């Protein structure tokens, strides 16, 4: 039997190069290069800003909506509220995160990036592992969710839709899952408020308090009423305009 060829490498290694390594505390510095003869290399003077995270080891979420899985959203600030309309399926991917100055971090990624020095941003560092996602409602535990792999399947035909199904090697031999996450199915019959999610360590059953997020459900049955209500100021404005126009005509 002919042996199977080895798996080709899937990584890339650059050639060894020499660099100058600096390990400095946060602050503002000026750096420059000095030639062997002691002169300063022209154009080598640069400003150097060293910064660090204001807060570390927070927990944020990447959220994948089941009805538009390519439009992923983030919920990083602990004070953020997650809104869900009607019947909805959300897939949560938790990450550890550090908080950095928005301008400094944006410039670190690309000097052409913009940002505001007075703003701060959370940056994901690594996935949170070995945890359950807990779904609380009305001060009681409603569901404990474990992480699972999922596969996005395109629906054949002119509809151009897709389904998200749980991935198994038996169902998809030789393939890989599209993503992994914690699936939370929200019913449109649930009360609108009073829901939270937490992460719980599997082995120690410890709640990670920094993982708490509030979830609010938005009902769709009154959506038409809200639409007509939004037109009310326009109708009032039109009536006032007609009344004033008639007075001017007189």
NORDAGI-V303745 format. One record per pair of residues at least 4 apart in sequence whose ideal C-beta (glycine too) atoms are under 6 Angstrom apart, sorted by the first residue. I is the first residue (numbers start at 1). J is the second residue. D is the distance in Angstrom with one decimal. If there is no record, write none. Layout:
# NORDAGI-V303745
i:I j:J d:D
i:I j:J d:D
This chain:
# NORDAGI-V303745
i:24 j:50 d:4.9
i:26 j:50 d:5.1
i:26 j:51 d:5.5
i:26 j:52 d:5.1
i:27 j:50 d:5.8
i:28 j:49 d:5.7
i:29 j:48 d:4.2
i:30 j:47 d:6.0
i:31 j:46 d:5.4
i:31 j:48 d:5.1
i:32 j:40 d:5.5
i:32 j:44 d:4.9
i:32 j:45 d:4.3
i:33 j:41 d:4.0
i:33 j:44 d:3.8
i:34 j:40 d:5.9
i:35 j:39 d:5.0
i:35 j:41 d:5.7
i:51 j:101 d:6.0
i:51 j:104 d:4.7
i:53 j:98 d:3.9
i:53 j:99 d:5.8
i:53 j:100 d:5.5
i:54 j:99 d:4.9
i:55 j:99 d:4.3
i:56 j:98 d:4.8
i:57 j:96 d:5.8
i:58 j:97 d:4.8
i:58 j:210 d:5.5
i:59 j:94 d:5.8
i:59 j:210 d:4.9
i:59 j:211 d:4.3
i:60 j:76 d:3.6
i:60 j:95 d:5.4
i:60 j:97 d:4.4
i:60 j:122 d:5.3
i:61 j:75 d:4.6
i:61 j:92 d:5.3
i:61 j:94 d:5.5
i:62 j:72 d:5.7
i:62 j:74 d:5.7
i:62 j:93 d:4.3
i:63 j:73 d:4.8
i:63 j:75 d:5.9
i:63 j:90 d:5.7
i:63 j:92 d:6.0
i:64 j:69 d:5.2
i:64 j:72 d:5.3
i:64 j:91 d:4.0
i:66 j:89 d:3.4
i:66 j:164 d:5.8
i:75 j:80 d:5.0
i:75 j:82 d:5.7
i:75 j:213 d:5.8
i:76 j:122 d:3.7
i:81 j:214 d:4.9
i:81 j:216 d:5.7
i:82 j:213 d:5.7
i:82 j:215 d:4.7
i:83 j:216 d:5.4
i:83 j:218 d:5.8
i:84 j:88 d:4.4
i:84 j:186 d:5.2
i:84 j:217 d:5.6
i:85 j:218 d:4.4
i:85 j:220 d:5.9
i:86 j:188 d:4.6
i:86 j:220 d:4.3
i:87 j:188 d:4.4
i:88 j:186 d:4.7
i:89 j:185 d:5.0
i:90 j:184 d:5.0
i:91 j:181 d:3.8
i:91 j:183 d:5.5
i:92 j:133 d:5.8
i:92 j:181 d:5.8
i:92 j:182 d:4.5
i:93 j:181 d:4.8
i:94 j:128 d:4.1
i:94 j:199 d:5.8
i:95 j:124 d:3.9
i:95 j:127 d:5.7
i:96 j:125 d:5.0
i:96 j:126 d:5.4
i:96 j:128 d:5.9
i:97 j:122 d:4.5
i:97 j:123 d:6.0
i:97 j:124 d:5.1
i:98 j:123 d:5.6
i:98 j:125 d:5.9
i:99 j:120 d:5.3
i:99 j:122 d:5.3
i:100 j:105 d:4.1
i:100 j:123 d:5.7
i:102 j:115 d:4.2
i:102 j:116 d:5.7
i:102 j:119 d:4.0
i:102 j:121 d:4.6
i:103 j:115 d:3.7
i:103 j:116 d:6.0
i:103 j:117 d:4.5
i:106 j:113 d:3.8
i:106 j:115 d:3.9
i:107 j:111 d:5.7
i:107 j:113 d:5.9
i:130 j:202 d:4.9
i:131 j:199 d:4.4
i:131 j:201 d:5.9
i:132 j:144 d:5.1
i:132 j:146 d:6.0
i:132 j:200 d:4.7
i:133 j:145 d:4.2
i:133 j:182 d:3.9
i:134 j:144 d:5.7
i:134 j:198 d:4.5
i:134 j:200 d:5.4
i:135 j:142 d:4.9
i:135 j:143 d:4.2
i:135 j:184 d:5.9
i:135 j:197 d:5.7
i:136 j:141 d:5.8
i:136 j:196 d:4.7
i:137 j:142 d:4.7
i:137 j:194 d:5.9
i:137 j:195 d:4.8
i:138 j:194 d:5.2
i:145 j:182 d:4.7
i:147 j:180 d:5.7
i:147 j:182 d:5.5
i:148 j:166 d:5.7
i:149 j:167 d:4.0
i:149 j:177 d:3.5
i:149 j:180 d:4.9
i:150 j:164 d:5.4
i:150 j:167 d:5.6
i:150 j:177 d:6.0
i:150 j:179 d:5.9
i:151 j:165 d:5.6
i:151 j:167 d:4.3
i:151 j:172 d:5.8
i:151 j:177 d:5.6
i:151 j:178 d:5.3
i:152 j:162 d:5.4
i:152 j:164 d:5.6
i:152 j:178 d:4.4
i:153 j:163 d:4.9
i:153 j:165 d:6.0
i:154 j:162 d:5.2
i:155 j:159 d:5.4
i:155 j:161 d:4.3
i:155 j:162 d:5.9
i:167 j:177 d:3.9
i:190 j:217 d:5.7
i:192 j:217 d:5.0
i:193 j:216 d:5.7
i:195 j:215 d:4.1
i:196 j:212 d:5.8
i:196 j:214 d:5.6
i:197 j:213 d:5.3
i:198 j:207 d:5.2
i:198 j:211 d:5.5
i:198 j:212 d:5.5
i:199 j:208 d:4.5
i:199 j:211 d:3.9
i:200 j:207 d:5.5
i:201 j:206 d:4.5
